[in-house]
Amino acid sequence: MQTGSLVCVGTGMTLGSHISPLSRSYIEQADVVFVLVADGITEKWIEQMNADVRSLQPYYLEGKSRMLTYREMVAAMLAEVKAGKKVVGAFYGHPGVFAWVPHNAIKQARELGFTAHMEPGISAEDCLYADLGIDPGTYGCQHYEASQFMFYKRNIDTAAYLILWQVAVSGDRSLARFSATPAFMQLFVQMLLEYYPADHNVILYEAATLPIQFPRVEQLKLSELPNAILDLKTTLVIPPAQKLQPNQTILAQLAAMGAELDV
């Protein structure tokens, strides 16, 4: 095993309140820390923990493929690992949730013989459950990235929650857009109308990133979605549209089995 190492940690969603003691310790003890967080204030906060903190944000450019950006981020991190340094990648939320860079940086580091692992953080999904009062065990939850939902055939259970991430760039095959396009959003809604009525209530959600902020919880009709203000961090939450249907065949078999066991 070589001397360099990589740890990708999650800083959580809200400044200061979501990071674990272990993740903070990794940041403090690293030789170099690469940061990709939700805002400049959080970035400045992390800079107080280590003398060498480098932002990954400048790799993003309007019109530039995000896949190229991600590869450049991985290369920058691995260059320091190869130089024998203890490297930490600090990513907002959970570093393994909707995060191509941490997964691939760890994978490549391990393939090169370096120690690499991930430490979890509080994700936007965790905040969503808390802020919206949703227990995923009550009806079940289906989670999809919005573009992936459009590109592939899915079997949608309308008796469960449907949660679609990164809706602002739904349908973007170029990976270069940073804002919603009306024509794409209309097609996105058209697909959803195959499963839900136009007047079905949906929720636009954004987790708070600063302690002084409130989460965005905006209710609207599904048909109103193309005209809504959407950000890259906006998540679409679609509540169940029908009741759970009992599986009478299995219930009868379970009842029979229970009766036999009681004999």
HUDAFEN-V729996 format. One record per backbone hydrogen bond with DSSP energy under -0.5 kcal/mol. NH is the residue of the N-H (numbers start at 1). CO is the residue of the C=O. E is the energy in kcal/mol with one decimal. If there is no record, write none. Layout:
nh=NH co=CO e=E
nh=NH co=CO e=E
This chain:
nh=2 co=113 e=-1.7
nh=5 co=85 e=-2.1
nh=6 co=115 e=-2.3
nh=7 co=87 e=-2.1
nh=8 co=117 e=-2.1
nh=9 co=7 e=-0.6
nh=9 co=89 e=-2.6
nh=10 co=119 e=-0.6
nh=11 co=91 e=-2.4
nh=12 co=93 e=-1.8
nh=15 co=209 e=-2.6
nh=17 co=14 e=-1.0
nh=18 co=14 e=-1.1
nh=20 co=10 e=-0.5
nh=24 co=20 e=-2.2
nh=25 co=21 e=-2.0
nh=26 co=22 e=-2.1
nh=27 co=23 e=-2.0
nh=28 co=24 e=-2.4
nh=29 co=25 e=-1.9
nh=30 co=26 e=-0.8
nh=30 co=27 e=-0.7
nh=31 co=86 e=-2.4
nh=32 co=86 e=-1.6
nh=33 co=52 e=-2.7
nh=34 co=88 e=-3.1
nh=35 co=54 e=-2.7
nh=36 co=90 e=-2.7
nh=43 co=39 e=-1.6
nh=44 co=40 e=-2.3
nh=45 co=41 e=-2.0
nh=46 co=42 e=-2.0
nh=47 co=43 e=-1.7
nh=48 co=44 e=-0.8
nh=48 co=45 e=-0.7
nh=49 co=46 e=-1.9
nh=50 co=46 e=-0.6
nh=54 co=33 e=-3.4
nh=56 co=35 e=-3.1
nh=59 co=56 e=-1.5
nh=60 co=57 e=-2.1
nh=63 co=176 e=-1.5
nh=64 co=61 e=-2.0
nh=66 co=175 e=-3.6
nh=69 co=65 e=-1.9
nh=70 co=66 e=-2.9
nh=71 co=67 e=-2.1
nh=72 co=68 e=-2.1
nh=73 co=69 e=-2.1
nh=74 co=70 e=-2.4
nh=75 co=71 e=-2.4
nh=76 co=72 e=-2.1
nh=77 co=73 e=-2.0
nh=78 co=74 e=-2.7
nh=79 co=75 e=-1.9
nh=80 co=76 e=-1.0
nh=81 co=77 e=-1.6
nh=82 co=78 e=-2.9
nh=83 co=79 e=-0.9
nh=84 co=81 e=-1.9
nh=85 co=80 e=-2.0
nh=87 co=5 e=-2.6
nh=87 co=85 e=-0.9
nh=88 co=32 e=-2.1
nh=89 co=7 e=-2.5
nh=90 co=34 e=-3.4
nh=90 co=88 e=-0.6
nh=91 co=9 e=-2.5
nh=91 co=89 e=-0.7
nh=92 co=36 e=-2.2
nh=93 co=12 e=-2.9
nh=97 co=94 e=-1.6
nh=98 co=96 e=-0.6
nh=103 co=99 e=-1.0
nh=104 co=100 e=-2.2
nh=105 co=101 e=-2.8
nh=106 co=102 e=-2.3
nh=107 co=103 e=-2.1
nh=108 co=104 e=-2.6
nh=109 co=105 e=-2.2
nh=110 co=106 e=-2.4
nh=111 co=107 e=-2.0
nh=112 co=108 e=-1.4
nh=113 co=110 e=-1.6
nh=114 co=109 e=-2.6
nh=115 co=4 e=-0.9
nh=117 co=6 e=-1.7
nh=119 co=8 e=-2.8
nh=123 co=121 e=-0.5
nh=127 co=123 e=-1.9
nh=128 co=124 e=-2.4
nh=129 co=125 e=-2.1
nh=130 co=126 e=-1.6
nh=131 co=127 e=-3.3
nh=132 co=128 e=-2.5
nh=133 co=129 e=-0.7
nh=134 co=129 e=-1.5
nh=136 co=134 e=-0.7
nh=138 co=135 e=-2.2
nh=139 co=135 e=-0.6
nh=140 co=136 e=-0.8
nh=142 co=161 e=-2.5
nh=144 co=163 e=-2.3
nh=146 co=165 e=-3.0
nh=149 co=145 e=-2.4
nh=150 co=146 e=-1.5
nh=151 co=147 e=-2.3
nh=152 co=148 e=-1.7
nh=156 co=154 e=-0.8
nh=158 co=156 e=-0.8
nh=160 co=157 e=-1.6
nh=161 co=140 e=-2.5
nh=162 co=238 e=-2.5
nh=163 co=142 e=-3.3
nh=163 co=161 e=-0.5
nh=164 co=162 e=-0.5
nh=164 co=236 e=-2.9
nh=165 co=144 e=-2.4
nh=167 co=234 e=-1.2
nh=168 co=231 e=-0.6
nh=169 co=166 e=-1.1
nh=170 co=167 e=-1.8
nh=172 co=169 e=-1.9
nh=173 co=171 e=-0.9
nh=185 co=181 e=-2.6
nh=186 co=182 e=-2.3
nh=187 co=183 e=-1.8
nh=188 co=184 e=-2.3
nh=189 co=185 e=-2.5
nh=190 co=186 e=-2.3
nh=191 co=187 e=-1.9
nh=192 co=188 e=-1.7
nh=193 co=189 e=-2.1
nh=194 co=191 e=-1.3
nh=195 co=192 e=-1.9
nh=196 co=192 e=-2.1
nh=200 co=197 e=-1.8
nh=202 co=220 e=-3.1
nh=203 co=237 e=-2.5
nh=204 co=218 e=-2.9
nh=205 co=203 e=-0.6
nh=205 co=235 e=-2.9
nh=206 co=216 e=-1.6
nh=213 co=210 e=-1.9
nh=216 co=206 e=-2.5
nh=217 co=215 e=-0.6
nh=218 co=204 e=-2.3
nh=219 co=217 e=-0.5
nh=220 co=202 e=-1.9
nh=222 co=200 e=-1.9
nh=223 co=198 e=-2.2
nh=224 co=221 e=-1.6
nh=225 co=222 e=-1.5
nh=227 co=224 e=-1.3
nh=228 co=225 e=-1.8
nh=230 co=228 e=-0.6
nh=234 co=231 e=-1.9
nh=235 co=205 e=-2.6
nh=236 co=164 e=-2.9
nh=237 co=203 e=-3.0
nh=237 co=235 e=-0.6
nh=238 co=162 e=-3.0
nh=238 co=236 e=-0.5
nh=239 co=201 e=-0.6
nh=239 co=237 e=-0.6
nh=241 co=158 e=-3.3
nh=242 co=158 e=-1.2
nh=246 co=244 e=-0.6
nh=248 co=246 e=-1.3
nh=251 co=247 e=-2.5
nh=252 co=248 e=-2.3
nh=253 co=249 e=-1.9
nh=254 co=250 e=-2.8
nh=255 co=251 e=-2.2
nh=256 co=252 e=-2.2
nh=257 co=253 e=-2.4
nh=258 co=254 e=-2.5
nh=259 co=255 e=-2.2
nh=260 co=256 e=-2.1
nh=261 co=257 e=-2.0
nh=262 co=258 e=-1.6
nh=263 co=259 e=-0.8
nh=263 co=260 e=-0.6
